[in-house]
């Protein structure tokens, strides 16, 4: 079984530029999560999807962050414009139910 | 918002010594999950505890869920270098299955 795929693995941008991350969850997993993880901290949920529906986006900074999961499979997370404080690892995870989550390798974002 | 307190933040041990990390919540939890994140890696699921007072073992790892379902612990017996990493608890507080993550405990093996 292929794992959660994320791209790119690394991204360096200047502040005020846009950036997008892509996630392909494990086949058959209806639930998809986007997390942000700062160094030395636990993952912080940004948004959770059940199929195409965003069921929890309370922690998503909606002024600059957006996400979509068209067709209930792949998902993209976008930041526009990026700020210095957005530097972090962005993790995507998926699960078949609301139990065990499988994480992708993450995208390490550096905003200069 | 709701928080899960995880302690300690770091634990330095000699190889062969034991390691324990604790998670505490002020509210009753629906269930709690434990994950391990190796340096430079991503979190990997270890186990889920659901029942009050539940104890589960995986080789040298022992997981406990408190009777009141407000706290949990992970204990590693006789640590090995392969145990190095950060251990996170992630707690579900209601049927909505939103997970609240602890800050993690970093296990460091002294050379």
Interface residues (C-beta under 8 A of the other chain):
Chain A: X40 X41 X42 X43 X44 X45 X48 X56 X91 X93 X98 X99 X100 X101 X102 X103 X104 X105 X106
Chain B: X6 X33 X41 X42 X43 X44 X45 X48 X88 X90 X92 X96 X97 X98 X99 X101 X102 X103 X104
